[in-house]
């Protein structure tokens, strides 16, 4: 008996960004390892890579994650 059932049909209103195909999809069409989401709107999913880039910069420059070092320069 499987612990998790593979969901083949997405819920209406769940949006994902596929990293493999570089496209927005409603419901999980591609494997979870290849997508970001779920997002609440198509527009939010369209900006998934921008959101990830912004969050990475925030985390890289968050002093809580550095042991006395200086934050990284995103231009370097």
N, C-alpha and C positions, 0 to 999 in steps of 0.2 A: 504494500500500500504506500503510495507516494505521500510525503508530508505536505508538499505544495502542489497545487494544481496549476498547470500552465494556462494562463488566461490568453485566449486567442482573440477575443473581441474586446476592444476598449470601451470604456464608458463614454457616452456623449459628454463633451465638454472637457475631456482630459486631452491636453496637447503635449506633444513631445518634440524634441529636436533630435533628429537622427545624425549622429556623428559620422557614420559610414557614408550616407547618401547626401549629407548636407541639406536636409530638407525638413520641413515641419510636417508632422503627421498627427492625425486625430486618433487617439487610442494607440496602444502599443503594437505597431506593425513590425518593428525590428527588435532584436534581442535587447534585454536590459543593459548589457555591457556596451551597447553601441548607441545609447541615447541619454539625453538629459530630460528630466521632467518627473512627474507631470506638472504642467503649468495650467493656470486657470483660463488662459486665452491664447488664441493663435498669435497675437502680437507679442505676448510675453515669450512664447516659444521661439519666435523669429529672432529675438534678441538674446537668446540663450548664451551664445558665445561672448557677446559683450558683457553680459552679467557675470559670466565665469571669469573673464579677464579682469573686470573691476574687483571682484571678490579676491582673486589671487593677489592683486596689488595691495589690497587692504590687509590681507593676512601676512604678506611678506614684509610689510612695514609696520605691523602691530608690535609695539614694544613688549607686550606680554609674551610673545613667542621668541624673543631674543634674550640671551643670557648676557646682558651688559654690552652687547654688540651694537653697532649702528644699523639703522634700517637700510635696506638695499635701495640703491638708486635705480629707478625703472629705466633711466636713460643710458645706464652703463652697459 
